[in-house]
């Protein structure tokens, strides 16, 4: 077993995400993971790290107080060693969880220490996604209330789909959750629907573009796939291409991850990489990547 150096996350790095699995038990047709032909629903074959390897990968991190390790996927709680990871990683690592909350709440409460997902932040550490027609809002509300009663900070998030029927329903649910004391937030729809492009993007033609170009790109995020490979963007992650390092490389540094690299896929960027959004402090104007020197292939 190789000796791992500590990886101290730099001040300009905004997000650390461990994608435990790409498997998901929902079938949302607008899933951001399948943008431009990325991984299909449940297509989670390929190399996977063991729970012990994920724990080693987390234990080597040196995180700031305002920066958690985010567990996501797919649906991260489908990963067989999920409870082992959240229980055994060193105590200094605070975590966030992105989930569709399909898990058994009683089992979660019994196996997850509250302190793991508890820190000072302007948003909930456990963020449950509501997808109309895919998961049931009544079940989400009941599970959220039960987790809140157990001491967890939980919020529900939903994408404002361009369909007025869907968005109208979501906004009504948001009003209802406010009355129930549940933090329900909406996110903008990203990508193409009915021939129109939706989303607020930093770089013209980067997402849903008609022409492929070359560029140089630098990420502010540490994105680790199920097999431990580190990618410079979500587009590479979902396309399973061009990893820049492995999270268990003995001499890995945060500086090595956050450097400009050549890319031949400008035009097929994943919308969440190039959209203008809030950062971890909920300040609007952040973009996950910095792109320069865009040119033809």
KARA-V572989 format. One record per pair of residues at least 24 apart in sequence whose ideal C-beta (glycine too) atoms are under 10 Angstrom apart, sorted by the first residue. I is the first residue (numbers start at 1). J is the second residue. D is the distance in Angstrom with one decimal. If there is no record, write none. Layout:
I & J & D
I & J & D
This chain:
1 & 52 & 9.7
1 & 53 & 9.9
1 & 56 & 8.2
1 & 248 & 9.3
1 & 250 & 9.9
2 & 56 & 9.7
2 & 248 & 7.2
2 & 249 & 8.2
2 & 250 & 4.4
2 & 251 & 9.3
3 & 250 & 5.9
3 & 251 & 9.4
4 & 56 & 6.4
4 & 57 & 8.3
4 & 59 & 8.1
4 & 60 & 4.6
4 & 247 & 9.1
4 & 248 & 6.7
4 & 249 & 8.2
4 & 250 & 5.7
4 & 251 & 8.8
4 & 252 & 7.7
5 & 60 & 7.1
5 & 249 & 9.1
5 & 250 & 6.5
5 & 251 & 5.7
5 & 252 & 7.0
5 & 253 & 7.5
6 & 59 & 9.1
6 & 60 & 5.6
6 & 61 & 7.6
6 & 62 & 5.3
6 & 252 & 9.7
6 & 253 & 9.4
6 & 254 & 9.8
7 & 57 & 9.1
7 & 60 & 5.4
7 & 61 & 5.6
7 & 62 & 6.6
7 & 63 & 9.4
7 & 222 & 8.2
7 & 247 & 8.4
7 & 249 & 9.7
7 & 251 & 10.0
7 & 252 & 5.8
7 & 253 & 6.5
7 & 254 & 5.5
7 & 255 & 9.7
7 & 256 & 9.2
7 & 257 & 8.5
8 & 60 & 9.8
8 & 61 & 8.3
8 & 62 & 4.2
8 & 63 & 8.7
8 & 64 & 9.3
8 & 253 & 8.1
8 & 254 & 6.1
8 & 255 & 9.3
9 & 61 & 6.7
9 & 62 & 6.5
9 & 63 & 5.6
9 & 64 & 6.5
9 & 67 & 6.2
9 & 69 & 9.7
9 & 222 & 7.2
9 & 254 & 5.3
9 & 257 & 9.4
9 & 258 & 9.4
10 & 64 & 9.4
10 & 220 & 9.2
10 & 222 & 9.9
10 & 253 & 9.4
10 & 254 & 5.0
10 & 255 & 6.9
10 & 257 & 9.1
10 & 258 & 6.5
11 & 64 & 7.6
11 & 67 & 9.5
12 & 218 & 9.6
12 & 220 & 6.1
12 & 254 & 9.5
12 & 258 & 6.8
12 & 290 & 9.8
13 & 63 & 9.7
13 & 64 & 9.1
13 & 67 & 7.7
13 & 219 & 8.4
13 & 220 & 5.7
13 & 221 & 7.0
13 & 222 & 6.4
13 & 254 & 6.1
13 & 255 & 9.7
13 & 257 & 7.8
13 & 258 & 5.9
13 & 280 & 10.0
14 & 66 & 9.9
14 & 67 & 7.6
14 & 219 & 9.3
14 & 220 & 4.5
14 & 221 & 6.3
14 & 222 & 9.5
14 & 279 & 5.4
14 & 280 & 5.6
14 & 281 & 9.1
14 & 286 & 6.7
14 & 287 & 9.8
14 & 288 & 7.4
15 & 67 & 7.7
15 & 68 & 9.2
15 & 69 & 9.8
15 & 70 & 6.8
15 & 96 & 9.5
15 & 219 & 9.1
15 & 220 & 7.0
15 & 221 & 4.2
15 & 222 & 7.2
15 & 223 & 8.2
15 & 279 & 8.4
15 & 280 & 6.6
15 & 286 & 9.6
15 & 288 & 7.3
16 & 58 & 9.3
16 & 61 & 6.8
16 & 63 & 6.9
16 & 67 & 6.6
16 & 68 & 7.5
16 & 69 & 5.2
16 & 70 & 6.5
16 & 93 & 9.7
16 & 95 & 9.9
16 & 96 & 9.5
16 & 221 & 7.3
16 & 222 & 4.6
16 & 223 & 8.5
16 & 224 & 8.1
16 & 254 & 9.4
16 & 257 & 9.9
16 & 280 & 10.0
17 & 69 & 8.0
17 & 70 & 4.7
17 & 71 & 8.0
17 & 72 & 5.7
17 & 73 & 9.8
17 & 96 & 9.0
17 & 98 & 8.5
17 & 221 & 6.6
17 & 222 & 7.0
17 & 223 & 5.4
17 & 224 & 6.7
17 & 225 & 9.6
17 & 234 & 9.0
17 & 237 & 9.0
18 & 49 & 9.0
18 & 54 & 6.6
18 & 57 & 7.0
18 & 58 & 7.1
18 & 61 & 9.6
18 & 69 & 6.3
18 & 70 & 7.2
18 & 71 & 5.7
18 & 72 & 7.5
18 & 73 & 9.5
18 & 76 & 8.2
18 & 79 & 9.9
18 & 85 & 8.6
18 & 95 & 9.1
18 & 222 & 8.8
18 & 223 & 8.9
18 & 224 & 5.0
18 & 225 & 8.9
18 & 226 & 9.0
18 & 228 & 9.1
18 & 247 & 8.0
19 & 44 & 10.0
19 & 70 & 9.4
19 & 71 & 8.4
19 & 72 & 5.8
19 & 73 & 5.6
19 & 74 & 6.8
19 & 76 & 7.7
19 & 79 & 9.6
19 & 98 & 9.8
19 & 223 & 7.3
19 & 224 & 6.4
19 & 225 & 5.3
19 & 226 & 5.8
19 & 227 & 9.6
19 & 229 & 9.9
19 & 231 & 9.4
19 & 234 & 9.5
19 & 237 & 6.8
19 & 238 & 9.6
20 & 48 & 8.4
20 & 49 & 8.2
20 & 51 & 9.2
20 & 54 & 6.9
20 & 71 & 6.0
20 & 72 & 7.6
20 & 73 & 5.9
20 & 74 & 7.4
20 & 75 & 9.0
20 & 76 & 4.5
20 & 77 & 8.6
20 & 78 & 8.2
20 & 79 & 4.0
20 & 80 & 9.4
20 & 81 & 8.1
20 & 82 & 6.7
20 & 85 & 7.5
20 & 224 & 9.4
20 & 225 & 9.6
20 & 226 & 6.5
21 & 48 & 7.1
21 & 49 & 10.0
21 & 72 & 9.5
21 & 73 & 4.9
21 & 74 & 4.6
21 & 75 & 7.2
21 & 76 & 6.6
21 & 77 & 9.2
21 & 78 & 5.7
21 & 79 & 4.6
21 & 80 & 8.8
21 & 82 & 8.9
21 & 225 & 9.7
21 & 226 & 5.4
22 & 46 & 8.4
22 & 48 & 9.5
22 & 73 & 5.9
22 & 74 & 4.3
22 & 75 & 9.2
22 & 78 & 9.7
22 & 225 & 7.9
22 & 226 & 6.0
22 & 237 & 8.9
22 & 238 & 8.1
22 & 240 & 9.2
23 & 48 & 9.8
23 & 73 & 6.8
23 & 74 & 4.9
23 & 75 & 6.5
23 & 76 & 9.4
23 & 78 & 5.0
23 & 79 & 7.9
23 & 226 & 8.8
24 & 73 & 6.5
24 & 74 & 4.7
24 & 75 & 4.8
24 & 76 & 9.8
24 & 78 & 7.4
24 & 100 & 7.4
24 & 102 & 9.1
24 & 134 & 9.7
25 & 74 & 9.2
25 & 75 & 6.0
25 & 77 & 9.8
25 & 78 & 6.8
25 & 100 & 7.4
25 & 102 & 5.6
25 & 134 & 9.2
25 & 135 & 9.0
26 & 74 & 9.8
26 & 75 & 7.5
26 & 100 & 5.7
26 & 102 & 7.8
26 & 129 & 8.5
26 & 131 & 5.9
26 & 133 & 9.5
26 & 134 & 4.4
26 & 135 & 6.4
27 & 131 & 9.2
27 & 133 & 9.3
27 & 134 & 6.6
28 & 100 & 9.2
28 & 129 & 8.9
28 & 131 & 5.0
28 & 132 & 9.5
28 & 133 & 8.4
28 & 134 & 5.5
28 & 135 & 9.4
28 & 159 & 8.7
28 & 161 & 9.9
29 & 131 & 9.8
29 & 133 & 9.4
29 & 134 & 9.4
29 & 193 & 9.7
30 & 131 & 8.7
30 & 159 & 7.1
30 & 161 & 6.9
30 & 162 & 9.5
30 & 189 & 7.1
30 & 190 & 8.5
30 & 191 & 6.9
30 & 192 & 9.5
30 & 193 & 7.3
30 & 198 & 9.9
31 & 74 & 9.9
31 & 131 & 8.8
31 & 134 & 9.6
31 & 159 & 9.9
31 & 191 & 9.9
31 & 238 & 9.7
32 & 159 & 8.7
32 & 187 & 10.0
32 & 189 & 9.9
32 & 190 & 6.3
32 & 191 & 7.4
32 & 234 & 7.8
32 & 238 & 8.3
32 & 270 & 6.8
32 & 271 & 6.7
32 & 272 & 5.7
33 & 73 & 8.4
33 & 74 & 7.4
33 & 234 & 8.3
33 & 237 & 8.7
33 & 238 & 5.3
33 & 270 & 8.7
33 & 272 & 9.8
34 & 191 & 9.9
34 & 238 & 7.2
35 & 190 & 7.8
35 & 191 & 5.8
35 & 192 & 9.0
35 & 207 & 7.8
35 & 208 & 8.4
35 & 234 & 8.5
35 & 235 & 7.7
35 & 238 & 7.0
35 & 239 & 9.6
35 & 268 & 8.4
35 & 269 & 9.0
35 & 270 & 5.4
35 & 271 & 6.3
35 & 272 & 8.5
35 & 273 & 9.9
36 & 191 & 8.7
36 & 192 & 9.7
36 & 207 & 8.4
36 & 208 & 7.9
36 & 209 & 9.7
36 & 235 & 7.4
36 & 238 & 8.3
36 & 239 & 7.9
36 & 265 & 9.0
36 & 267 & 9.1
36 & 268 & 4.8
36 & 269 & 8.6
36 & 270 & 7.5
36 & 271 & 9.4
37 & 238 & 8.8
37 & 239 & 7.6
37 & 268 & 8.5
38 & 234 & 8.4
38 & 235 & 7.4
38 & 236 & 9.6
38 & 237 & 8.1
38 & 238 & 3.0
38 & 239 & 5.5
38 & 240 & 8.2
38 & 241 & 9.9
38 & 268 & 9.5
38 & 270 & 7.5
39 & 74 & 8.5
39 & 225 & 9.8
39 & 226 & 10.0
39 & 237 & 8.5
39 & 238 & 5.2
39 & 239 & 8.0
39 & 240 & 7.1
40 & 238 & 9.9
41 & 74 & 9.2
42 & 74 & 8.6
42 & 75 & 10.0
42 & 78 & 9.8
43 & 74 & 9.8
43 & 240 & 9.8
44 & 73 & 8.3
44 & 74 & 6.4
44 & 75 & 9.9
44 & 78 & 8.6
44 & 79 & 9.6
44 & 226 & 6.9
45 & 226 & 9.8
46 & 225 & 8.6
46 & 226 & 6.9
46 & 227 & 6.1
46 & 229 & 9.7
46 & 240 & 7.1
47 & 225 & 8.9
47 & 226 & 7.3
47 & 227 & 3.5
47 & 228 & 7.7
47 & 229 & 8.2
48 & 79 & 8.2
48 & 80 & 9.2
48 & 81 & 9.8
48 & 225 & 9.4
48 & 226 & 4.9
48 & 227 & 6.0
48 & 228 & 8.7
49 & 79 & 9.5
49 & 81 & 9.1
49 & 85 & 10.0
49 & 224 & 8.8
49 & 225 & 9.1
49 & 226 & 6.8
49 & 227 & 6.3
49 & 228 & 4.7
49 & 229 & 9.7
49 & 246 & 9.7
49 & 247 & 8.0
49 & 248 & 8.0
50 & 80 & 9.4
50 & 81 & 7.0
50 & 84 & 9.7
50 & 228 & 9.9
51 & 79 & 8.1
51 & 80 & 7.6
51 & 81 & 2.8
51 & 82 & 8.2
51 & 83 & 9.0
51 & 84 & 4.5
51 & 85 & 5.6
51 & 87 & 10.0
51 & 88 & 8.0
52 & 81 & 8.1
52 & 84 & 8.3
52 & 85 & 9.2
52 & 88 & 8.8
53 & 81 & 9.5
53 & 85 & 9.9
53 & 227 & 9.6
53 & 228 & 6.6
53 & 247 & 8.4
53 & 248 & 6.4
54 & 79 & 8.4
54 & 81 & 7.0
54 & 82 & 9.3
54 & 84 & 8.6
54 & 85 & 5.1
54 & 88 & 9.6
54 & 89 & 8.1
54 & 224 & 9.1
54 & 226 & 9.6
54 & 228 & 8.2
54 & 247 & 8.8
54 & 248 & 9.8
55 & 81 & 8.7
55 & 84 & 7.5
55 & 85 & 6.0
55 & 86 & 9.8
55 & 87 & 9.5
55 & 88 & 5.4
55 & 89 & 5.5
55 & 90 & 8.5
55 & 93 & 9.8
56 & 89 & 9.4
56 & 228 & 9.8
56 & 247 & 8.8
56 & 248 & 6.6
57 & 85 & 9.6
57 & 89 & 9.2
57 & 224 & 7.0
57 & 228 & 6.6
57 & 246 & 9.3
57 & 247 & 4.4
57 & 248 & 6.1
57 & 252 & 9.7
58 & 85 & 7.2
58 & 86 & 9.6
58 & 88 & 9.2
58 & 89 & 4.4
58 & 90 & 7.4
58 & 93 & 5.5
58 & 95 & 8.5
58 & 224 & 9.9
58 & 247 & 9.1
59 & 88 & 9.0
59 & 89 & 6.2
59 & 90 & 4.9
59 & 92 & 9.1
59 & 93 & 7.4
60 & 90 & 9.5
60 & 247 & 8.1
60 & 248 & 8.4
60 & 250 & 9.7
60 & 252 & 8.0
61 & 89 & 9.1
61 & 90 & 8.9
61 & 92 & 8.9
61 & 93 & 6.3
61 & 222 & 8.6
61 & 247 & 9.3
61 & 254 & 9.1
62 & 92 & 8.4
62 & 93 & 9.5
62 & 254 & 8.8
63 & 92 & 7.6
63 & 93 & 6.4
63 & 94 & 7.3
63 & 95 & 9.9
64 & 280 & 9.5
65 & 92 & 9.7
65 & 94 & 8.1
65 & 119 & 7.3
65 & 120 & 7.7
65 & 121 & 9.9
66 & 94 & 9.6
66 & 119 & 8.2
66 & 120 & 7.9
66 & 121 & 7.4
66 & 280 & 6.3
66 & 281 & 7.0
67 & 94 & 8.5
67 & 96 & 9.7
67 & 119 & 9.6
67 & 121 & 9.8
67 & 222 & 10.0
67 & 280 & 6.3
68 & 93 & 7.8
68 & 94 & 4.5
68 & 95 & 5.4
68 & 96 & 4.5
68 & 97 & 9.4
68 & 116 & 9.5
68 & 117 & 8.3
68 & 119 & 6.5
68 & 121 & 7.7
68 & 125 & 6.8
68 & 280 & 8.3
69 & 93 & 5.5
69 & 94 & 7.3
69 & 95 & 5.2
69 & 96 & 7.4
69 & 97 & 10.0
69 & 116 & 9.8
69 & 222 & 9.3
69 & 224 & 9.7
70 & 95 & 7.1
70 & 96 & 4.3
70 & 97 & 7.4
70 & 98 & 6.4
70 & 125 & 9.2
70 & 127 & 9.1
70 & 221 & 9.7
70 & 222 & 9.9
70 & 280 & 9.6
71 & 95 & 6.0
71 & 96 & 7.2
71 & 97 & 5.3
71 & 98 & 7.2
71 & 99 & 8.4
71 & 117 & 9.6
72 & 96 & 8.4
72 & 97 & 7.5
72 & 98 & 4.0
72 & 99 & 8.0
72 & 127 & 9.3
72 & 223 & 9.9
73 & 98 & 7.7
73 & 99 & 8.5
73 & 100 & 9.3
73 & 226 & 8.1
74 & 98 & 9.6
74 & 99 & 10.0
74 & 100 & 9.6
74 & 226 & 8.0
75 & 99 & 6.4
75 & 100 & 5.6
75 & 101 & 9.1
75 & 102 & 6.3
75 & 103 & 8.4
75 & 129 & 9.4
76 & 100 & 9.8
76 & 103 & 9.5
77 & 101 & 8.3
77 & 102 & 7.1
77 & 103 & 4.2
77 & 104 & 9.2
77 & 107 & 9.5
77 & 108 & 7.6
77 & 112 & 9.9
78 & 102 & 7.9
78 & 103 & 8.4
79 & 226 & 8.2
82 & 108 & 9.3
82 & 111 & 8.7
82 & 112 & 9.0
83 & 107 & 8.0
83 & 108 & 8.2
83 & 110 & 9.0
83 & 111 & 4.2
83 & 112 & 6.8
84 & 111 & 8.9
85 & 116 & 9.8
86 & 111 & 7.7
86 & 112 & 5.4
86 & 113 & 7.5
86 & 116 & 5.4
86 & 117 & 8.1
87 & 111 & 6.6
87 & 112 & 7.2
87 & 113 & 6.7
87 & 116 & 7.9
89 & 116 & 7.9
91 & 115 & 7.7
91 & 116 & 8.3
94 & 118 & 7.5
94 & 119 & 4.6
94 & 120 & 9.7
94 & 121 & 9.0
94 & 125 & 7.6
95 & 119 & 9.0
95 & 125 & 7.1
95 & 126 & 9.2
96 & 121 & 8.2
96 & 123 & 8.7
96 & 124 & 8.4
96 & 125 & 4.9
96 & 126 & 7.4
96 & 127 & 7.0
96 & 280 & 9.4
97 & 124 & 9.4
97 & 125 & 6.8
97 & 126 & 4.8
97 & 127 & 7.0
97 & 128 & 8.7
97 & 152 & 9.4
97 & 154 & 9.3
98 & 126 & 8.5
98 & 127 & 5.4
98 & 128 & 8.4
98 & 129 & 7.2
98 & 157 & 8.6
99 & 126 & 6.9
99 & 127 & 7.4
99 & 128 & 5.7
99 & 129 & 7.2
99 & 154 & 9.6
100 & 128 & 6.8
100 & 129 & 5.2
100 & 130 & 8.3
100 & 131 & 7.1
100 & 134 & 7.8
100 & 135 & 5.6
100 & 140 & 8.6
101 & 126 & 8.3
101 & 127 & 9.5
101 & 128 & 4.2
101 & 129 & 7.9
101 & 130 & 8.9
101 & 135 & 7.4
101 & 139 & 7.9
101 & 140 & 5.8
101 & 143 & 5.3
101 & 144 & 7.5
101 & 147 & 8.5
101 & 154 & 8.4
101 & 156 & 8.4
102 & 128 & 9.6
102 & 135 & 7.0
102 & 139 & 9.0
102 & 140 & 9.8
102 & 143 & 9.3
103 & 143 & 8.5
104 & 143 & 9.3
105 & 139 & 9.7
105 & 142 & 8.3
105 & 143 & 4.8
105 & 144 & 9.1
105 & 145 & 9.7
105 & 146 & 5.1
105 & 147 & 6.3
105 & 150 & 8.4
105 & 152 & 9.8
106 & 143 & 10.0
106 & 146 & 8.1
106 & 150 & 9.5
108 & 143 & 8.8
108 & 146 & 9.3
108 & 147 & 7.3
108 & 150 & 8.7
108 & 152 & 8.6
109 & 146 & 7.6
109 & 147 & 7.1
109 & 149 & 9.2
109 & 150 & 4.7
109 & 151 & 8.9
109 & 152 & 8.0
110 & 150 & 9.6
112 & 147 & 9.5
112 & 150 & 9.2
112 & 152 & 8.0
113 & 151 & 9.9
114 & 147 & 9.5
114 & 150 & 6.9
114 & 151 & 4.3
114 & 152 & 6.0
114 & 153 & 9.2
115 & 151 & 9.0
116 & 152 & 9.6
117 & 147 & 9.5
117 & 151 & 9.4
117 & 152 & 6.0
117 & 153 & 7.1
117 & 154 & 8.9
118 & 151 & 7.5
118 & 152 & 7.6
118 & 153 & 6.6
119 & 153 & 8.9
121 & 153 & 8.3
121 & 280 & 7.7
121 & 281 & 8.6
121 & 282 & 8.6
122 & 278 & 9.0
122 & 280 & 8.8
122 & 281 & 6.8
122 & 282 & 4.4
122 & 283 & 9.4
123 & 153 & 8.7
123 & 155 & 6.2
123 & 157 & 9.2
123 & 183 & 7.6
123 & 185 & 7.6
123 & 278 & 8.9
123 & 280 & 8.8
123 & 281 & 9.7
123 & 282 & 6.4
124 & 148 & 9.5
124 & 152 & 8.4
124 & 153 & 4.6
124 & 154 & 5.3
124 & 155 & 3.4
124 & 156 & 8.6
124 & 157 & 9.0
124 & 182 & 9.6
124 & 183 & 5.8
124 & 185 & 8.9
125 & 152 & 7.6
125 & 153 & 5.4
125 & 154 & 8.1
125 & 155 & 8.7
126 & 152 & 5.7
126 & 153 & 6.7
126 & 154 & 4.6
126 & 155 & 7.4
126 & 156 & 9.8
127 & 153 & 9.8
127 & 154 & 7.8
127 & 155 & 5.3
127 & 156 & 7.8
127 & 157 & 5.4
127 & 183 & 9.2
127 & 185 & 8.5
128 & 154 & 6.4
128 & 155 & 7.1
128 & 156 & 5.0
128 & 157 & 7.0
128 & 158 & 9.5
128 & 182 & 9.8
128 & 184 & 9.7
129 & 156 & 7.7
129 & 157 & 5.5
129 & 158 & 6.9
129 & 159 & 8.1
129 & 187 & 9.2
130 & 156 & 5.4
130 & 157 & 7.0
130 & 158 & 4.3
130 & 159 & 8.8
130 & 170 & 7.5
130 & 173 & 7.1
130 & 174 & 9.7
130 & 177 & 9.4
130 & 184 & 8.0
130 & 186 & 9.7
131 & 158 & 7.3
131 & 159 & 7.7
131 & 161 & 9.4
131 & 166 & 9.9
131 & 170 & 10.0
132 & 158 & 7.6
132 & 159 & 9.5
132 & 161 & 7.8
132 & 163 & 9.4
132 & 165 & 9.2
132 & 166 & 5.7
132 & 167 & 9.7
132 & 169 & 5.9
132 & 170 & 6.9
132 & 173 & 8.6
133 & 166 & 8.4
133 & 169 & 9.9
137 & 169 & 9.0
137 & 170 & 9.4
137 & 173 & 5.7
137 & 176 & 8.7
137 & 177 & 8.8
137 & 184 & 9.7
140 & 173 & 9.3
140 & 177 & 9.3
140 & 182 & 9.1
140 & 184 & 9.6
141 & 173 & 8.7
141 & 176 & 8.2
141 & 177 & 7.0
141 & 180 & 6.7
141 & 182 & 6.7
141 & 184 & 9.4
144 & 177 & 8.3
144 & 180 & 8.6
144 & 181 & 9.7
144 & 182 & 5.6
144 & 183 & 9.0
144 & 184 & 9.2
145 & 180 & 7.4
145 & 181 & 8.4
145 & 182 & 7.4
148 & 180 & 10.0
148 & 181 & 7.9
148 & 182 & 7.8
148 & 183 & 9.7
153 & 183 & 8.3
154 & 182 & 7.7
154 & 183 & 7.6
155 & 182 & 7.5
155 & 183 & 4.0
155 & 184 & 7.0
155 & 185 & 6.2
156 & 182 & 6.2
156 & 183 & 7.2
156 & 184 & 4.7
156 & 185 & 7.6
156 & 186 & 9.9
157 & 183 & 9.1
157 & 184 & 7.6
157 & 185 & 5.3
157 & 186 & 7.2
157 & 187 & 6.0
158 & 184 & 7.3
158 & 185 & 7.9
158 & 186 & 5.7
158 & 187 & 7.3
159 & 186 & 7.3
159 & 187 & 5.3
159 & 188 & 7.5
159 & 189 & 5.4
159 & 190 & 8.0
159 & 198 & 10.0
160 & 186 & 4.8
160 & 187 & 7.0
160 & 188 & 6.1
160 & 189 & 5.8
160 & 198 & 9.3
161 & 188 & 10.0
161 & 189 & 5.5
161 & 193 & 7.6
161 & 198 & 9.2
162 & 188 & 9.8
162 & 189 & 5.6
162 & 192 & 10.0
162 & 193 & 5.0
162 & 194 & 7.1
162 & 196 & 7.4
162 & 198 & 6.0
163 & 189 & 9.2
163 & 193 & 8.0
163 & 194 & 8.9
187 & 272 & 9.6
187 & 275 & 9.7
187 & 277 & 8.4
187 & 278 & 10.0
188 & 271 & 9.5
188 & 275 & 7.7
188 & 276 & 9.8
188 & 277 & 8.6
189 & 271 & 9.3
190 & 270 & 8.6
190 & 271 & 3.6
190 & 272 & 6.4
190 & 274 & 9.6
190 & 275 & 6.1
190 & 277 & 9.9
191 & 270 & 9.1
191 & 271 & 5.4
191 & 272 & 9.6
192 & 271 & 9.4
197 & 271 & 9.1
198 & 271 & 8.6
199 & 271 & 5.2
199 & 272 & 8.9
199 & 274 & 8.6
199 & 275 & 5.2
199 & 276 & 8.8
199 & 277 & 9.7
200 & 271 & 9.7
200 & 274 & 9.7
200 & 275 & 5.9
200 & 276 & 4.8
200 & 277 & 8.1
200 & 284 & 9.8
200 & 287 & 9.8
201 & 269 & 8.5
201 & 271 & 7.1
201 & 273 & 9.5
201 & 274 & 5.0
201 & 275 & 5.5
201 & 276 & 6.9
201 & 287 & 8.4
202 & 269 & 9.9
202 & 273 & 9.4
202 & 274 & 5.5
202 & 275 & 7.3
202 & 276 & 5.5
202 & 277 & 9.7
202 & 285 & 9.5
202 & 286 & 9.4
202 & 287 & 4.3
202 & 288 & 9.2
202 & 289 & 8.3
202 & 290 & 8.8
202 & 291 & 7.8
203 & 266 & 7.9
203 & 269 & 7.5
203 & 273 & 9.5
203 & 274 & 5.2
203 & 275 & 9.9
203 & 276 & 10.0
203 & 287 & 8.1
203 & 289 & 8.6
203 & 290 & 9.5
203 & 291 & 5.3
203 & 292 & 9.8
203 & 294 & 7.5
204 & 274 & 9.6
204 & 294 & 9.2
205 & 266 & 7.6
205 & 267 & 6.1
205 & 269 & 9.1
205 & 274 & 9.8
205 & 294 & 8.3
206 & 235 & 9.6
206 & 265 & 9.5
206 & 266 & 5.9
206 & 267 & 6.8
206 & 268 & 8.6
206 & 269 & 4.2
206 & 270 & 9.4
206 & 271 & 8.8
206 & 273 & 8.0
206 & 274 & 4.5
206 & 275 & 9.6
206 & 287 & 10.0
206 & 289 & 8.8
206 & 291 & 6.7
206 & 294 & 8.3
207 & 235 & 8.8
207 & 266 & 9.7
207 & 267 & 8.2
207 & 268 & 7.9
207 & 269 & 4.8
207 & 270 & 6.9
207 & 271 & 4.4
207 & 272 & 8.9
207 & 273 & 7.8
207 & 274 & 5.4
207 & 275 & 7.6
208 & 267 & 8.3
208 & 268 & 8.5
208 & 269 & 8.7
208 & 271 & 7.4
209 & 265 & 9.8
209 & 266 & 7.2
209 & 267 & 3.3
209 & 268 & 7.0
209 & 269 & 7.8
210 & 267 & 7.2
211 & 266 & 8.8
211 & 267 & 5.6
211 & 296 & 7.9
211 & 297 & 8.7
212 & 264 & 7.2
212 & 265 & 6.8
212 & 266 & 6.8
212 & 267 & 4.4
212 & 268 & 6.7
212 & 296 & 8.8
212 & 297 & 6.0
213 & 263 & 9.1
213 & 264 & 8.2
213 & 265 & 8.7
213 & 266 & 4.2
213 & 267 & 5.7
213 & 268 & 9.9
213 & 293 & 10.0
213 & 294 & 5.5
213 & 295 & 6.2
213 & 296 & 5.8
213 & 297 & 6.3
214 & 262 & 6.9
214 & 263 & 6.8
214 & 264 & 5.4
214 & 265 & 8.7
214 & 266 & 6.4
214 & 267 & 9.8
214 & 293 & 8.0
214 & 294 & 7.3
214 & 295 & 5.3
214 & 296 & 7.1
214 & 297 & 5.7
215 & 260 & 9.4
215 & 261 & 9.6
215 & 262 & 7.8
215 & 263 & 5.4
215 & 264 & 8.5
215 & 265 & 8.6
215 & 266 & 4.3
215 & 267 & 9.4
215 & 269 & 9.2
215 & 289 & 9.7
215 & 291 & 5.1
215 & 292 & 6.9
215 & 293 & 6.0
215 & 294 & 4.5
215 & 295 & 7.2
216 & 259 & 9.8
216 & 260 & 4.6
216 & 261 & 6.8
216 & 262 & 6.0
216 & 263 & 7.1
216 & 266 & 9.6
216 & 290 & 8.9
216 & 291 & 7.1
216 & 292 & 5.2
216 & 293 & 4.8
216 & 294 & 8.5
216 & 295 & 9.6
217 & 259 & 10.0
217 & 260 & 6.8
217 & 261 & 6.1
217 & 262 & 8.1
217 & 263 & 4.8
217 & 265 & 9.1
217 & 266 & 7.9
217 & 269 & 8.5
217 & 273 & 8.6
217 & 274 & 9.6
217 & 289 & 5.4
217 & 290 & 7.2
217 & 291 & 5.1
217 & 292 & 8.0
217 & 293 & 9.5
217 & 294 & 9.7
218 & 257 & 9.5
218 & 258 & 6.2
218 & 259 & 6.2
218 & 260 & 4.5
218 & 261 & 7.2
218 & 289 & 6.5
218 & 290 & 4.7
218 & 291 & 8.0
218 & 292 & 8.2
219 & 244 & 9.1
219 & 257 & 7.2
219 & 258 & 6.3
219 & 259 & 9.0
219 & 260 & 9.6
219 & 261 & 8.8
219 & 273 & 7.8
219 & 288 & 6.3
219 & 289 & 5.1
219 & 290 & 8.0
220 & 257 & 9.8
220 & 258 & 6.8
220 & 279 & 8.6
220 & 286 & 7.8
220 & 287 & 8.1
220 & 288 & 5.8
220 & 289 & 7.1
220 & 290 & 7.5
221 & 257 & 8.6
221 & 258 & 8.7
221 & 272 & 10.0
221 & 273 & 8.5
221 & 288 & 5.4
221 & 289 & 8.0
222 & 247 & 8.4
222 & 252 & 9.9
222 & 254 & 7.2
222 & 257 & 5.6
222 & 258 & 8.1
223 & 257 & 8.8
223 & 273 & 9.4
223 & 288 & 9.0
224 & 248 & 9.9
224 & 257 & 9.8
230 & 256 & 8.9
230 & 257 & 6.0
231 & 257 & 9.5
232 & 257 & 7.9
232 & 258 & 9.1
232 & 259 & 8.9
232 & 260 & 9.4
232 & 261 & 5.6
232 & 263 & 7.4
232 & 273 & 9.2
232 & 289 & 7.8
233 & 261 & 9.6
233 & 263 & 7.9
233 & 265 & 8.6
233 & 269 & 7.0
233 & 270 & 6.5
233 & 272 & 9.2
233 & 273 & 4.7
233 & 274 & 8.8
233 & 288 & 7.4
233 & 289 & 5.9
233 & 291 & 9.8
234 & 269 & 8.6
234 & 270 & 4.1
234 & 271 & 8.8
234 & 272 & 5.7
234 & 273 & 5.2
234 & 274 & 9.8
234 & 288 & 7.8
234 & 289 & 9.3
235 & 263 & 8.7
235 & 265 & 6.2
235 & 266 & 9.8
235 & 268 & 6.2
235 & 269 & 5.4
235 & 270 & 4.1
235 & 271 & 9.3
235 & 272 & 9.2
235 & 273 & 6.2
235 & 274 & 9.2
235 & 289 & 9.5
236 & 261 & 9.9
236 & 263 & 8.3
236 & 265 & 7.7
236 & 269 & 9.9
236 & 270 & 8.7
236 & 273 & 9.3
237 & 270 & 8.2
237 & 273 & 9.7
238 & 270 & 6.5
239 & 265 & 7.8
239 & 268 & 8.1
239 & 270 & 8.8
241 & 265 & 8.2
258 & 290 & 9.6
260 & 290 & 7.8
260 & 291 & 9.2
260 & 292 & 7.2
260 & 293 & 8.7
262 & 293 & 9.1
263 & 289 & 9.4
263 & 291 & 8.2
263 & 294 & 9.7
264 & 297 & 6.5
266 & 291 & 7.1
266 & 293 & 9.9
266 & 294 & 5.8
266 & 295 & 8.8
266 & 296 & 9.9
266 & 297 & 9.1
267 & 294 & 9.5
267 & 297 & 9.6
